[in-house]
Structures are given as C-alpha cells and as structure tokens.
Amino acid sequence: MGKVDDSRPFIAVGFAVLTISDTRSLADDKSGSTLVDRIEAAGHRLVERGIVTDDVGKIRDKIHEWIANPAIDAVLTTGGTGFTGRDVTPEALEPLF
C-alpha cells in the first residue's frame, strides 16, 4: 500500500456538488451540505453547488456545464439513485463516462 508523501505540497481541488432530488432545496439538503462541509474541512474549494430535479436532461446539462468550467476539478453528485422510477442519476451519467 502506498504512503502519503508529506514532502509534496498540498494542492486544493475545486469541487462542484450537485444534489439530484425532486424534494430538496438548498435550505434542507443535508447530504449536499455534508459534502460541502467535508470538502472545505479538507482544505479544498467549493466552486459551484446546485440542485436539479430527477430529470435526465437537467442532470446532464448541469454536469456538462461544470466539466467545461476550468475552475472545477471534480464533480460530486448525491441523490437520485433510489428505487423509484424518477431516480435516474445512473442513467443520466452513464454516457458521460
């Protein structure tokens, strides 16, 4: 197993956090807030945060927008992966990989 090389400088990563939900808003998005808190606690930067409904087009549009942004190094998504027919995050993201 590898080791952390403490001689290398820390480089903060620019993150975007996307919550996919038909029922959440920024005010009550606990999972998105937890991700943001952990990103910032680790010394990284939150560049963008958003919420979109469980809609394939909206999810893909937001992800496309963010991956084109040079300030964003990584995109984290939360939500939209349950058992209901409305939860379409895997289907929305699969073609992007």
Stockholm file with secondary structure:
# STOCKHOLM 1.0

chainA/1-97         MGKVDDSRPFIAVGFAVLTISDTRSLADDKSGSTLVDRIEAAGHRLVERGIVTDDVGKIRDKIHEWIANPAIDAVLTTGGTGFTGRDVTPEALEPLF
#=GR chainA/1-97 SS CCCCCTTSCCCCCEEEEEEECSSCCGGGCHHHHHHHHHHHHTTCEEEEEEEECSCHHHHHHHHHHHHTCTTCCEEEEESCCSSSTTCCHHHHHGGGC
#=GC SS_cons        CCCCCTTSCCCCCEEEEEEECSSCCGGGCHHHHHHHHHHHHTTCEEEEEEEECSCHHHHHHHHHHHHTCTTCCEEEEESCCSSSTTCCHHHHHGGGC
//
